[in-house]
């Protein structure tokens, strides 16, 4: 039972965040079509995200403020994990490049001597 609870504690806020981002992106597009200022576009997207997540939380029987906080926290965890994975991939790539360059340097120094 605890695994199901853990899954719902992590997955439901993430799904709410995805829904909020979708509506926020739509609001940003509408504001861009109406040639609104960039600040108004960002503000409308942020407002749409917040209201959507709060309404989804309210429908789910949660406190709207807690729903927005949980959804934003889940989104931040996903972004943090994605950036950490990208950084690890970059480090591995640099190490492999250094290994390849070292091997090529050793081959060229053996060939010239």
N, CA, C and O of each residue as an XYZ file, in Angstrom:
452
protein
N       0.821     -1.190      0.000
C       0.000      0.000      0.000
C       0.863      1.252      0.000
O       0.457      2.278     -0.546
N       2.036      1.189      0.596
C       2.876      2.383      0.653
C       3.445      2.733     -0.721
O       3.673      3.906     -1.015
N       3.677      1.713     -1.571
C       4.179      1.999     -2.911
C       3.132      2.727     -3.745
O       3.468      3.620     -4.523
N       1.874      2.353     -3.587
C       0.798      3.034     -4.305
C       0.686      4.473     -3.819
O       0.489      5.388     -4.619
N       0.808      4.671     -2.537
C       0.731      6.027     -1.976
C       1.911      6.867     -2.463
O       1.738      8.039     -2.798
N       3.094      6.286     -2.504
C       4.274      7.006     -2.974
C       4.122      7.383     -4.440
O       4.509      8.475     -4.855
N       3.552      6.461     -5.223
C       3.343      6.735     -6.637
C       2.361      7.882     -6.832
O       2.601      8.775     -7.646
N       1.273      7.864     -6.101
C       0.299      8.948     -6.245
C       0.839     10.261     -5.700
O       0.494     11.330     -6.204
N       1.680     10.193     -4.679
C       2.263     11.431     -4.149
C       3.210     12.081     -5.142
O       3.379     13.300     -5.118
N       3.829     11.299     -6.015
C       4.775     11.848     -6.982
C       4.166     12.035     -8.363
O       4.476     13.014     -9.041
N       3.314     11.125     -8.790
C       2.810     11.156    -10.152
C       1.674     12.152    -10.344
O       1.641     12.858    -11.352
N       0.758     12.223     -9.411
C      -0.389     13.119     -9.568
C       0.050     14.588     -9.637
O      -0.439     15.307    -10.508
N       0.942     15.071     -8.766
C       1.391     16.457     -8.933
C       2.127     16.696    -10.247
O       2.023     17.774    -10.831
N       2.868     15.696    -10.713
C       3.559     15.845    -11.993
C       2.559     15.929    -13.141
O       2.748     16.715    -14.070
N       1.511     15.137    -13.088
C       0.472     15.221    -14.116
C      -0.242     16.562    -14.063
O      -0.589     17.121    -15.103
N      -0.464     17.082    -12.861
C      -1.062     18.415    -12.739
C      -0.145     19.478    -13.326
O      -0.607     20.412    -13.982
N       1.155     19.333    -13.090
C       2.111     20.298    -13.639
C       2.128     20.243    -15.156
O       2.226     21.281    -15.811
N       2.035     19.043    -15.727
C       2.011     18.915    -17.185
C       0.753     19.560    -17.748
O       0.811     20.240    -18.772
N      -0.373     19.354    -17.094
C      -1.607     20.013    -17.522
C      -1.508     21.525    -17.422
O      -1.956     22.245    -18.313
N      -0.918     22.002    -16.332
C      -0.739     23.449    -16.174
C       0.200     24.031    -17.210
O      -0.033     25.128    -17.717
N       1.266     23.298    -17.531
C       2.194     23.771    -18.567
C       1.528     23.806    -19.936
O       1.794     24.705    -20.735
N       0.670     22.836    -20.210
C      -0.036     22.819    -21.490
C      -0.959     24.020    -21.621
O      -0.972     24.689    -22.654
N      -1.723     24.288    -20.584
C      -2.628     25.441    -20.619
C      -1.825     26.736    -20.626
O      -2.201     27.691    -21.306
N      -0.730     26.781    -19.883
C       0.116     27.974    -19.874
C       0.721     28.251    -21.235
O       0.814     29.405    -21.653
N       1.132     27.203    -21.928
C       1.686     27.375    -23.276
C       0.624     27.866    -24.241
O       0.906     28.672    -25.129
N      -0.597     27.382    -24.069
C      -1.700     27.851    -24.905
C      -1.989     29.323    -24.646
O      -2.212     30.086    -25.586
N      -1.988     29.726    -23.381
C      -2.211     31.135    -23.043
C      -1.088     32.007    -23.588
O      -1.334     33.126    -24.039
N       0.129     31.506    -23.551
C       1.255     32.246    -24.115
C       1.072     32.438    -25.620
O       1.338     33.519    -26.145
N       0.622     31.402    -26.307
C       0.387     31.501    -27.742
C      -0.721     32.470    -28.086
O      -0.610     33.222    -29.054
N      -1.788     32.462    -27.306
C      -2.885     33.406    -27.545
C      -2.417     34.830    -27.325
O      -2.745     35.723    -28.105
N      -1.656     35.045    -26.270
C      -1.144     36.396    -26.001
C      -0.169     36.833    -27.092
O      -0.126     38.012    -27.446
N       0.607     35.900    -27.625
C       1.537     36.237    -28.711
C       0.780     36.560    -29.986
O       1.202     37.435    -30.743
N      -0.325     35.879    -30.244
C      -1.120     36.166    -31.435
C      -1.753     37.545    -31.365
O      -1.954     38.199    -32.389
N      -2.063     37.978    -30.160
C      -2.629     39.312    -29.978
C      -1.553     40.380    -29.853
O      -1.841     41.528    -29.516
N      -0.312     39.994    -30.128
C       0.848     40.879    -30.117
C       1.004     41.618    -28.783
O       1.278     42.818    -28.740
N       0.822     40.863    -27.701
C       1.008     41.428    -26.367
C       2.498     41.564    -26.077
O       3.334     40.906    -26.696
N       2.797     42.416    -25.141
C       4.171     42.605    -24.683
C       4.686     41.278    -24.111
O       3.897     40.454    -23.648
N       6.001     41.073    -24.143
C       6.582     39.822    -23.659
C       6.276     39.610    -22.176
O       6.057     38.480    -21.740
N       6.263     40.689    -21.409
C       5.935     40.563    -19.984
C       4.495     40.095    -19.791
O       4.217     39.292    -18.901
N       3.583     40.589    -20.616
C       2.189     40.156    -20.527
C       2.048     38.706    -20.970
O       1.227     37.969    -20.423
N       2.830     38.293    -21.946
C       2.790     36.900    -22.378
C       3.234     35.980    -21.251
O       2.591     34.967    -20.975
N       4.334     36.337    -20.604
C       4.843     35.514    -19.497
C       3.867     35.515    -18.325
O       3.644     34.483    -17.693
N       3.290     36.674    -18.042
C       2.344     36.762    -16.923
C       1.085     35.946    -17.198
O       0.558     35.297    -16.294
N       0.602     35.974    -18.432
C      -0.599     35.191    -18.746
C      -0.301     33.694    -18.689
O      -1.146     32.912    -18.254
N       0.895     33.289    -19.126
C       1.263     31.874    -19.048
C       1.384     31.421    -17.594
O       0.918     30.338    -17.239
N       2.006     32.242    -16.758
C       2.151     31.904    -15.342
C       0.800     31.846    -14.639
O       0.548     30.954    -13.829
N      -0.058     32.798    -14.953
C      -1.395     32.807    -14.356
C      -2.198     31.592    -14.796
O      -2.886     30.970    -13.986
N      -2.112     31.253    -16.079
C      -2.845     30.083    -16.579
C      -2.333     28.808    -15.913
O      -3.130     27.943    -15.551
N      -1.004     28.676    -15.745
C      -0.437     27.504    -15.073
C      -0.962     27.413    -13.639
O      -1.419     26.358    -13.200
N      -0.889     28.522    -12.926
C      -1.283     28.521    -11.511
C      -2.764     28.208    -11.339
O      -3.133     27.392    -10.494
N      -3.612     28.851    -12.133
C      -5.052     28.629    -12.011
C      -5.417     27.196    -12.404
O      -6.256     26.566    -11.761
N      -4.786     26.689    -13.459
C      -5.093     25.319    -13.892
C      -4.711     24.301    -12.826
O      -5.497     23.409    -12.507
N      -3.518     24.431    -12.281
C      -3.089     23.474    -11.256
C      -3.945     23.617     -9.994
O      -4.276     22.617     -9.357
N      -4.301     24.840     -9.632
C      -5.150     25.040     -8.459
C      -6.531     24.422     -8.675
O      -7.078     23.792     -7.769
N      -7.091     24.600     -9.862
C      -8.400     23.991    -10.142
C      -8.320     22.473    -10.180
O      -9.222     21.794     -9.688
N      -7.258     21.936    -10.754
C      -7.104     20.478    -10.757
C      -6.950     19.943     -9.337
O      -7.483     18.886     -9.003
N      -6.224     20.674     -8.514
C      -6.097     20.265     -7.116
C      -7.410     20.348     -6.375
O      -7.724     19.493     -5.548
N      -8.181     21.388     -6.677
C      -9.483     21.551     -6.036
C     -10.436     20.425     -6.424
O     -11.183     19.913     -5.590
N     -10.401     20.045     -7.711
C     -11.240     18.939     -8.178
C     -10.810     17.633     -7.499
O     -11.646     16.785     -7.189
N      -9.507     17.480     -7.273
C      -8.993     16.283     -6.617
C      -9.160     16.285     -5.112
O      -8.755     15.330     -4.449
N      -9.743     17.331     -4.559
C      -9.989     17.377     -3.127
C      -8.800     17.857     -2.311
O      -8.752     17.629     -1.102
N      -7.841     18.515     -2.946
C      -6.676     19.020     -2.236
C      -6.799     20.530     -2.035
O      -7.615     21.196     -2.672
N      -5.984     21.038     -1.150
C      -5.873     22.478     -0.987
C      -5.226     23.052     -2.248
O      -4.187     22.544     -2.671
N      -5.796     24.088     -2.863
C      -5.223     24.618     -4.110
C      -3.787     25.105     -3.964
O      -2.979     24.933     -4.876
N      -3.465     25.708     -2.830
C      -2.094     26.186     -2.620
C      -1.111     25.015     -2.530
O      -0.011     25.063     -3.081
N      -1.529     23.974     -1.829
C      -0.689     22.786     -1.717
C      -0.544     22.086     -3.067
O       0.510     21.529     -3.373
N      -1.608     22.117     -3.873
C      -1.543     21.493     -5.191
C      -0.541     22.216     -6.083
O       0.244     21.574     -6.782
N      -0.562     23.550     -6.062
C       0.386     24.326     -6.868
C       1.812     24.091     -6.373
O       2.733     23.935     -7.175
N       1.992     24.065     -5.056
C       3.328     23.837     -4.501
C       3.831     22.442     -4.846
O       4.994     22.280     -5.216
N       2.977     21.438     -4.730
C       3.395     20.059     -5.026
C       3.689     19.877     -6.508
O       4.645     19.191     -6.869
N       2.876     20.484     -7.370
C       3.101     20.356     -8.810
C       4.393     21.049     -9.229
O       5.155     20.518    -10.037
N       4.631     22.214     -8.689
C       5.854     22.941     -9.028
C       7.077     22.218     -8.475
O       8.125     22.184     -9.120
N       6.949     21.644     -7.291
C       8.050     20.870     -6.703
C       8.353     19.629     -7.545
O       9.518     19.303     -7.772
N       7.310     18.940     -8.008
C       7.509     17.757     -8.845
C       8.170     18.139    -10.165
O       9.038     17.420    -10.659
N       7.763     19.265    -10.732
C       8.367     19.734    -11.976
C       9.827     20.113    -11.754
O      10.675     19.842    -12.603
N      10.121     20.735    -10.619
C      11.507     21.098    -10.312
C      12.379     19.856    -10.134
O      13.539     19.853    -10.547
N      11.829     18.797     -9.520
C      12.594     17.557     -9.363
C      12.898     16.916    -10.711
O      13.995     16.403    -10.927
N      11.927     16.947    -11.613
C      12.153     16.378    -12.947
C      13.229     17.166    -13.680
O      14.120     16.580    -14.295
N      13.151     18.494    -13.620
C      14.156     19.326    -14.281
C      15.538     19.124    -13.668
O      16.536     19.072    -14.386
N      15.598     19.010    -12.352
C      16.882     18.795    -11.683
C      17.492     17.459    -12.107
O      18.693     17.375    -12.363
N      16.671     16.426    -12.179
C      17.175     15.113    -12.604
C      17.609     15.141    -14.065
O      18.600     14.510    -14.433
N      16.873     15.870    -14.895
C      17.246     15.957    -16.313
C      18.576     16.686    -16.478
O      19.428     16.258    -17.256
N      18.754     17.785    -15.747
C      20.017     18.520    -15.844
C      21.179     17.714    -15.271
O      22.293     17.774    -15.791
N      20.925     16.961    -14.204
C      21.982     16.128    -13.637
C      22.376     15.024    -14.615
O      23.559     14.718    -14.766
N      21.398     14.435    -15.269
C      21.699     13.410    -16.266
C      22.459     13.975    -17.457
O      23.381     13.341    -17.970
N      22.071     15.171    -17.896
C      22.781     15.804    -19.011
C      24.213     16.140    -18.622
O      25.126     16.004    -19.437
N      24.413     16.576    -17.390
C      25.766     16.894    -16.930
C      26.622     15.627    -16.837
O      27.800     15.652    -17.194
N      26.050     14.541    -16.370
C      26.787     13.278    -16.318
C      27.147     12.803    -17.720
O      28.252     12.311    -17.947
N      26.228     12.948    -18.647
C      26.504     12.564    -20.032
C      27.614     13.423    -20.621
O      28.464     12.924    -21.358
N      27.609     14.702    -20.302
C      28.665     15.596    -20.769
C      30.020     15.197    -20.188
O      31.025     15.207    -20.899
N      30.055     14.847    -18.904
C      31.313     14.422    -18.273
C      31.844     13.134    -18.902
O      33.045     13.010    -19.142
N      30.961     12.183    -19.166
C      31.393     10.937    -19.806
C      31.920     11.215    -21.207
O      32.914     10.620    -21.625
N      31.264     12.111    -21.932
C      31.715     12.449    -23.283
C      33.088     13.092    -23.265
O      33.931     12.777    -24.105
N      33.323     13.983    -22.324
C      34.638     14.631    -22.216
C      35.706     13.610    -21.848
O      36.818     13.665    -22.373
N      35.386     12.682    -20.956
C      36.358     11.657    -20.588
C      36.683     10.750    -21.766
O      37.844     10.396    -21.974
N      35.677     10.372    -22.535
C      35.930      9.544    -23.714
C      36.732     10.301    -24.766
O      37.592      9.720    -25.427
N      36.458     11.580    -24.924
C      37.224     12.399    -25.863
C      38.679     12.519    -25.417
O      39.590     12.462    -26.243
N      38.896     12.683    -24.124
C      40.263     12.757    -23.608
C      40.990     11.428    -23.802
O      42.175     11.412    -24.135
N      40.292     10.325    -23.598
C      40.887      9.006    -23.817
C      41.248      8.814    -25.285
O      42.319      8.297    -25.602
N      40.370      9.222    -26.164
C      40.630      9.094    -27.596
C      41.804      9.974    -28.031
O      42.665      9.541    -28.798
N      41.828     11.201    -27.537
C      42.934     12.102    -27.892
C      44.261     11.595    -27.322
O      45.300     11.709    -27.973
N      44.230     11.048    -26.133
C      45.446     10.477    -25.555
C      45.943      9.282    -26.343
O      47.146      9.118    -26.546
N      45.020      8.452    -26.785
C      45.402      7.309    -27.605
C      45.963      7.732    -28.945
O      46.938      7.154    -29.425
N      45.356      8.733    -29.549
C      45.868      9.235    -30.835
C      47.226      9.902    -30.678
O      48.086      9.779    -31.550
N      47.420     10.597    -29.583
C      48.728     11.222    -29.319
C      49.797     10.154    -29.123
O      50.924     10.312    -29.592
N      49.454      9.078    -28.440
C      50.429      7.996    -28.244
C      50.763      7.304    -29.561
O      51.910      6.922    -29.794
N      49.771      7.146    -30.410
C      50.019      6.520    -31.715
C      50.885      7.393    -32.610
O      51.780      6.893    -33.293
N      50.621      8.700    -32.609
C      51.413      9.576    -33.471
C      52.826      9.737    -32.941
O      53.758      9.904    -33.727
N      53.011      9.692    -31.617
C      54.374      9.821    -31.092
C      55.184      8.546    -31.375
O      56.396      8.620    -31.579
N      54.528      7.387    -31.387
C      55.202      6.131    -31.730
C      55.530      6.069    -33.211
O      56.552      5.501    -33.599
N      54.669      6.651    -34.046
C      54.881      6.597    -35.494
C      56.019      7.527    -35.926
O      56.730      7.220    -36.883
N      56.201      8.653    -35.238
C      57.238      9.597    -35.628
C      58.619      9.197    -35.103
O      59.636      9.598    -35.669
N      58.658      8.411    -34.027
C      59.976      8.056    -33.487
C      60.476      6.727    -33.972
O      61.570      6.305    -33.597
